[in-house]
Amino acid sequence: MKAPRITDSSLRDGSHPMRHQYTIEQVKSVAGALDDAGVPVVEVSHGDGLGGSSLQYGFSAVSEMELIAAAREACTQARIAVLLLPGVGTKPLLKEAVDRGAQIVRIATQCTEADVSEQHFAMAKELGLEAIGFLMMAHMRPPEEIAEQAALMEGYGADCVYVVDSAGAMLPADVTARVAALKNRISCQVGYHAHNNLGLAIGNSLAAIEAGAEQIDGCLRGLGAGSGNAPTEVLAAVMTKMGMAEAPDAFKLCDAAEYVLAPMMPFQPIPNRDAITIGYAGVYSTFLLHAQKAGQKFNIDPRDILVELGRRKAMAGQEDWIIDVAQDLALARDKSTAS
């Protein structure tokens, strides 16, 4: 069995815990080590994609265009990917990224909003890019609905569509069901992007592979948003132990994780109290601080607020709902106490 194509996102998803402060030399050293280990795709951009460097998302220390060019210079075999969120990334930015060395664009939408990506896939094809769809927060909708959204992206020109577990909320059966639904619905490749909030990033990635996923994401040492991602070095070791052909060199990746990336990491992402809560509730990590503030205001456990938001299927952009939920919980508590 051939190993699925690994995209390492240490220089994009890992930008979040790095607070978007990667330097050119750091990017060159990480990208070069990944390339030497045989990782076929290296993703580089602001954590929130092209154009993400802003007051809203956090300013980068160095222009992402310079970082893309640095990664391209450091890699002799690996292809360079960038992330684009419709509404954040723009056509001029994508064109400049291509000029700086990007060969793949990953176009990310909420799992119910694939229709906002049509013009972006068209743009990617005009520029001669491999175009990949990212359906974020894919645990929020049933497999059949996710597959329908994937079909839209395929119709727009996607070469692959990813099931993205943005909150690290999925169990292996959830991953299997969604990947299988996409395999049954679309003809292009299927990918899977894990987060480790419930400690299942590797197990879920294996479930995706067994269900037919041809592309899998990882980050060295799991460096990524929240509790991190599937560690690329562990993915490579597991794939090699399973006898999969053409897996990256696991030992070189272990050395890259230990001696190249670890010294520059501000902390090691782990499934801590907050991360587990996010995974259990199934909401974005951006909700956490707002829930903590609302919890203090209404004397409600922030975990109860997050769980209720997850029950109500709250998506990114609905942070203003947090106060309403906290108030509802406080009213329910007060009524219960009064009775």
C-alpha positions as CSV (number, residue, x, y, z in Angstrom):
1,M,0.0,0.0,0.0
2,K,1.3,3.4,-0.9
3,A,1.5,6.0,1.9
4,P,-0.9,8.9,1.5
5,R,0.7,12.2,0.6
6,I,1.7,14.1,3.7
7,T,1.4,17.9,3.9
8,D,3.4,19.4,6.8
9,S,1.8,22.5,8.2
10,S,4.4,23.4,10.8
11,L,5.0,26.7,9.0
12,R,1.2,27.5,8.7
13,D,-0.9,25.9,11.4
14,G,2.2,26.1,13.6
15,S,2.2,29.8,13.0
16,H,-0.6,30.1,15.6
17,P,1.4,29.0,18.6
18,M,4.4,30.8,17.2
19,R,2.2,33.9,17.3
20,H,3.1,34.4,13.7
21,Q,6.7,35.4,14.6
22,Y,8.6,33.0,12.3
23,T,11.8,34.5,10.8
24,I,13.2,33.8,7.4
25,E,16.0,31.7,8.8
26,Q,13.6,29.6,10.9
27,V,11.5,28.9,7.9
28,K,14.5,28.0,5.8
29,S,15.7,25.6,8.4
30,V,12.3,23.9,9.0
31,A,11.4,23.7,5.3
32,G,14.9,22.4,4.4
33,A,14.7,19.6,7.1
34,L,11.2,18.6,5.9
35,D,12.4,18.5,2.3
36,D,15.5,16.4,3.2
37,A,13.2,13.9,5.0
38,G,11.1,13.4,1.9
39,V,7.9,15.3,2.9
40,P,6.2,16.1,-0.4
41,V,4.3,19.2,0.5
42,V,5.2,22.1,2.9
43,E,2.5,24.6,3.8
44,V,3.7,28.2,4.5
45,S,1.6,31.2,5.3
46,H,0.1,33.2,8.1
47,G,-1.9,30.8,10.4
48,D,-5.1,32.3,9.1
49,G,-4.0,32.1,5.5
50,L,-2.9,34.7,2.9
51,G,-3.7,38.2,4.2
52,G,-4.1,37.0,7.7
53,S,-1.5,39.3,9.1
54,S,-3.8,41.9,10.6
55,L,-5.1,43.4,13.8
56,Q,-7.9,40.8,13.9
57,Y,-5.7,37.8,13.5
58,G,-2.3,38.9,14.7
59,F,0.5,40.6,12.8
60,S,3.4,38.5,11.3
61,A,7.0,39.4,12.2
62,V,8.0,38.9,8.5
63,S,5.8,39.2,5.4
64,E,4.4,35.8,4.5
65,M,5.5,36.4,0.9
66,E,9.1,36.5,2.1
67,L,8.6,33.4,4.1
68,I,7.1,31.6,1.0
69,A,10.1,32.6,-1.0
70,A,12.4,31.4,1.7
71,A,10.7,28.0,1.9
72,R,10.8,27.7,-1.9
73,E,14.5,28.4,-1.8
74,A,15.2,25.8,0.9
75,C,13.3,23.0,-0.9
76,T,14.7,21.0,-3.8
77,Q,11.8,18.4,-3.9
78,A,8.9,19.5,-1.8
79,R,6.1,21.6,-3.2
80,I,5.0,24.7,-1.4
81,A,1.4,25.2,-0.4
82,V,-0.5,28.2,1.0
83,L,-3.8,28.6,2.7
84,L,-6.5,31.0,1.5
85,L,-9.7,31.8,3.4
86,P,-12.3,33.5,1.1
87,G,-12.9,37.0,2.6
88,V,-9.4,37.2,4.0
89,G,-7.1,36.2,1.1
90,T,-7.4,38.0,-2.2
91,K,-6.5,37.4,-5.9
92,P,-3.5,39.8,-5.9
93,L,-2.1,38.0,-2.8
94,L,-2.5,34.6,-4.4
95,K,-0.9,35.8,-7.5
96,E,2.1,37.2,-5.5
97,A,2.3,33.9,-3.6
98,V,2.6,32.1,-6.9
99,D,5.3,34.5,-8.0
100,R,7.2,33.8,-4.8
101,G,7.0,30.0,-5.3
102,A,3.6,28.6,-4.2
103,Q,2.4,25.7,-6.3
104,I,-0.6,24.5,-4.2
105,V,-3.5,26.5,-2.7
106,R,-5.7,25.1,0.0
107,I,-9.1,27.0,0.0
108,A,-10.8,26.8,3.4
109,T,-14.5,27.4,4.1
110,Q,-16.8,26.5,6.9
111,C,-18.3,23.0,6.2
112,T,-21.6,24.5,5.2
113,E,-20.2,27.3,3.0
114,A,-18.5,25.7,0.1
115,D,-20.5,27.9,-2.3
116,V,-18.4,31.0,-1.3
117,S,-15.3,29.3,-2.8
118,E,-16.3,29.1,-6.5
119,Q,-14.4,32.1,-7.7
120,H,-11.4,31.2,-5.7
121,F,-11.1,27.7,-7.3
122,A,-11.5,29.4,-10.7
123,M,-8.7,31.8,-9.8
124,A,-6.5,28.9,-8.7
125,K,-7.0,27.1,-12.0
126,E,-6.3,30.3,-13.9
127,L,-2.9,30.5,-12.1
128,G,-2.1,26.8,-12.8
129,L,-2.2,25.7,-9.2
130,E,-3.2,22.5,-7.6
131,A,-6.4,23.4,-5.7
132,I,-7.5,21.7,-2.5
133,G,-10.7,22.3,-0.7
134,F,-10.8,22.5,3.1
135,L,-14.2,21.9,4.8
136,M,-13.5,23.2,8.3
137,M,-15.5,22.2,11.5
138,A,-16.6,19.1,9.6
139,H,-17.8,17.4,12.8
140,M,-20.7,19.9,12.8
141,R,-22.7,18.3,10.0
142,P,-23.7,14.7,9.1
143,P,-21.4,12.9,6.6
144,E,-23.9,13.2,3.8
145,E,-24.1,16.9,4.1
146,I,-20.3,17.2,4.2
147,A,-20.1,15.1,1.1
148,E,-22.6,17.4,-0.7
149,Q,-20.4,20.4,0.2
150,A,-17.3,18.4,-1.1
151,A,-19.2,17.8,-4.4
152,L,-19.6,21.6,-4.8
153,M,-15.9,22.1,-4.4
154,E,-15.1,19.3,-6.8
155,G,-17.4,21.0,-9.3
156,Y,-15.6,24.2,-8.9
157,G,-12.3,22.5,-9.8
158,A,-10.9,21.0,-6.5
159,D,-8.2,18.3,-7.0
160,C,-8.8,17.1,-3.5
161,V,-11.2,17.9,-0.7
162,Y,-10.3,17.6,3.0
163,V,-12.4,16.7,6.0
164,V,-11.0,19.2,8.6
165,D,-11.4,18.5,12.3
166,S,-10.8,22.1,13.3
167,A,-11.9,21.6,17.0
168,G,-10.3,18.1,17.4
169,A,-13.8,16.9,18.2
170,M,-14.0,13.8,16.1
171,L,-13.7,10.2,17.2
172,P,-12.4,7.5,14.8
173,A,-15.9,6.5,13.8
174,D,-16.7,10.1,12.9
175,V,-13.7,10.3,10.7
176,T,-14.4,7.0,9.0
177,A,-18.0,8.0,8.2
178,R,-17.1,11.4,6.7
179,V,-14.1,10.2,4.7
180,A,-16.2,7.2,3.4
181,A,-19.0,9.6,2.5
182,L,-16.7,11.7,0.4
183,K,-15.1,8.7,-1.3
184,N,-18.6,7.6,-2.3
185,R,-19.7,11.0,-3.5
186,I,-16.7,12.6,-5.3
187,S,-14.1,11.4,-7.8
188,C,-11.2,13.6,-6.8
189,Q,-8.9,12.8,-3.9
190,V,-9.9,13.0,-0.2
191,G,-7.8,14.4,2.6
192,Y,-8.0,14.6,6.4
193,H,-6.6,17.3,8.8
194,A,-6.5,16.4,12.5
195,H,-6.3,18.3,15.7
196,N,-5.3,16.6,19.0
197,N,-7.7,18.1,21.5
198,L,-8.9,14.6,22.6
199,G,-5.6,12.9,22.0
200,L,-6.8,11.2,18.8
201,A,-4.9,13.0,16.0
202,I,-2.9,9.9,15.0
203,G,-5.7,7.4,15.6
204,N,-8.1,9.6,13.6
205,S,-5.5,10.0,10.8
206,L,-5.2,6.2,10.6
207,A,-9.0,5.9,10.5
208,A,-9.0,8.4,7.6
209,I,-6.3,6.4,5.7
210,E,-8.2,3.1,6.2
211,A,-11.3,4.8,4.9
212,G,-9.5,5.8,1.7
213,A,-7.9,9.2,2.3
214,E,-5.1,9.9,-0.1
215,Q,-3.8,13.0,1.7
216,I,-3.0,13.6,5.4
217,D,-1.7,16.6,7.3
218,G,0.8,16.8,10.1
219,C,3.1,19.2,12.0
220,L,6.5,18.5,13.5
221,R,6.0,17.8,17.2
222,G,2.3,18.4,16.6
223,L,3.0,22.2,16.5
224,G,-0.4,23.7,15.6
225,A,-3.4,25.6,16.9
226,G,-5.1,24.5,20.1
227,S,-3.6,21.2,21.3
228,G,-1.7,20.8,18.1
229,N,-1.9,18.5,15.1
230,A,-0.9,14.9,14.3
231,P,2.9,14.9,14.6
232,T,4.4,14.4,11.2
233,E,7.3,12.3,12.5
234,V,4.8,9.9,14.2
235,L,2.7,9.7,11.1
236,A,5.8,8.8,9.1
237,A,6.9,6.2,11.7
238,V,3.4,4.6,11.8
239,M,3.1,4.5,8.0
240,T,6.6,2.9,7.7
241,K,5.8,0.3,10.4
242,M,2.6,-0.5,8.5
243,G,4.7,-1.2,5.4
244,M,3.4,1.7,3.3
245,A,5.6,2.6,0.4
246,E,7.1,6.0,-0.2
247,A,6.6,7.3,3.4
248,P,8.9,10.1,4.5
249,D,12.0,9.2,6.5
250,A,10.7,8.9,10.0
251,F,14.1,9.2,11.7
252,K,15.1,12.3,9.8
253,L,11.7,13.8,10.8
254,C,12.4,12.9,14.4
255,D,15.7,14.7,14.2
256,A,14.0,17.7,12.6
257,A,11.4,17.8,15.3
258,E,13.9,17.5,18.1
259,Y,16.8,19.6,16.9
260,V,15.4,22.0,14.4
261,L,11.8,22.9,15.4
262,A,11.8,22.3,19.2
263,P,14.4,24.9,20.1
264,M,12.2,27.6,18.5
265,M,8.9,26.5,19.9
266,P,7.4,28.8,22.7
267,F,5.6,25.7,24.2
268,Q,4.6,22.2,23.4
269,P,0.9,21.9,22.5
270,I,-0.8,19.3,24.6
271,P,-4.4,18.3,25.3
272,N,-4.7,20.4,28.5
273,R,-7.8,21.4,30.4
274,D,-8.8,24.1,27.9
275,A,-8.0,22.1,24.8
276,I,-10.0,19.1,26.0
277,T,-12.9,21.3,26.7
278,I,-12.8,22.7,23.1
279,G,-12.6,19.2,21.7
280,Y,-15.4,17.8,23.9
281,A,-17.7,20.8,23.2
282,G,-16.8,20.9,19.5
283,V,-16.3,24.6,19.1
284,Y,-13.5,26.9,17.9
285,S,-10.7,27.6,20.2
286,T,-11.4,31.3,19.6
287,F,-14.5,30.9,21.7
288,L,-12.5,30.1,24.9
289,L,-11.4,33.5,26.0
290,H,-14.9,35.0,25.4
291,A,-16.5,32.1,27.3
292,Q,-14.2,32.7,30.2
293,K,-15.1,36.4,30.4
294,A,-18.8,35.6,30.1
295,G,-18.5,32.9,32.7
296,Q,-16.9,35.4,35.1
297,K,-19.6,38.0,34.5
298,F,-22.6,35.6,35.0
299,N,-20.9,33.2,37.5
300,I,-21.2,30.3,35.1
301,D,-18.5,27.6,34.5
302,P,-17.0,28.5,31.0
303,R,-17.1,24.8,30.2
304,D,-20.9,24.8,30.5
305,I,-21.1,27.8,28.1
306,L,-18.8,26.1,25.5
307,V,-20.7,22.8,25.7
308,E,-24.0,24.6,25.2
309,L,-22.5,26.5,22.2
310,G,-21.5,23.1,20.8
311,R,-25.0,21.7,21.3
312,R,-26.3,24.7,19.4
313,K,-23.8,24.1,16.6
314,A,-22.1,27.5,16.9
315,M,-19.7,28.3,14.2
316,A,-16.8,30.8,13.8
317,G,-18.2,34.3,13.5
318,Q,-20.9,33.7,16.1
319,E,-18.9,34.8,19.1
320,D,-21.6,37.4,19.9
321,W,-23.8,34.4,20.8
322,I,-21.6,33.6,23.8
323,I,-23.2,36.3,26.0
324,D,-26.7,35.1,25.1
325,V,-25.8,31.6,26.0
326,A,-24.2,32.6,29.3
327,Q,-27.3,34.7,30.1
328,D,-29.7,31.8,29.3
329,L,-27.7,29.5,31.5
330,A,-27.7,32.0,34.4
331,L,-31.5,32.5,34.1
332,A,-32.1,28.7,34.1
333,R,-29.8,28.4,37.2
334,D,-31.6,31.2,39.0
335,K,-35.1,29.7,38.2
336,S,-33.9,26.3,39.4
337,T,-32.6,27.8,42.6
338,A,-35.7,29.8,43.2
339,S,-37.9,26.8,42.8
